[in-house]
Amino acid sequence: MATSTFRNKNKVRPIKTGTAKRQRVKSQKKRLVEMGFKPEEVQNMQCDTLRAFLKRPKVTKQLLEGRKPEA
């Protein structure tokens, strides 16, 4: 009987893959571009910065509105 692996949830939990992470980051970048960020800006951001902007969308929109429009 394999009761040890059944009881130990750390051995049977799913493993995160790099592919899934890349898909999440890609969709997060897309959401930020839709919010109003420039694609060049978003491309250079790190994933923790992306998530920080997406956590508080109202604050992020206020930040974008407060910027000076470039000619």
Buried (B, 14 or more C-beta within 10 A) or exposed (E): EEEEEEEEEEEEEEEEEEEEEEEBBEEBBEBBBEBEBEEEEBEEBEEEEBEEBBEEEEEBEEBEEEEEEEE
